Amino acid sequence: MSRISIGWQVLEPNEVLSLMFKAYLLSLVLVISVVVWTASDAWTLYVEYYYMTSLSIRVSNYSNF
């Protein structure tokens, strides 16, 4: 296996694999956190919408009497 030079750094193949694995893990964590954040935000909006509509229906039912 030959060495790989990136700029002024000369990396061994196992260092390159380690670097690629760290970059992969970092991107995976970033993607998962964005997905979880978006899903929780959408869930919050859904719950707020559900409770507001059910509350308005209940209020309109009570106002009929």
Secondary structure as UniProt FT lines:
FT   STRAND          4..6
FT   TURN            7..8
FT   STRAND          9..11
FT   HELIX           13..63
//
